[in-house]
Amino acid sequence: MLAHLDGTAGFANPSSGPHEPGLQAADAVERAHADVAAALRCATAEIIFTGGATESINLRIVCRRAVRCA
């Protein structure tokens, strides 16, 4: 994943169309997802990557409300 963060592997959107840089980025994200889940000893479904602090905070608020309402 470091090569994608420092730019040596190039930059690509892992969610965009079927092109090689995007597929490589998607594979790197999936590996990072699995690595973080393994380190935290949880399921990959429990790990959510966000784009920044505001998105993370909003996700936390929405999830908290959903749990309270359930």
Secondary structure, 3 states (H helix, E strand, C coil): CHHHHCCCCCCCCCCCCCCHHHHHHHHHHHHHHHHHHHHHCCCHHHCCCCCCHHHHHHHHHHHHHHHHHC
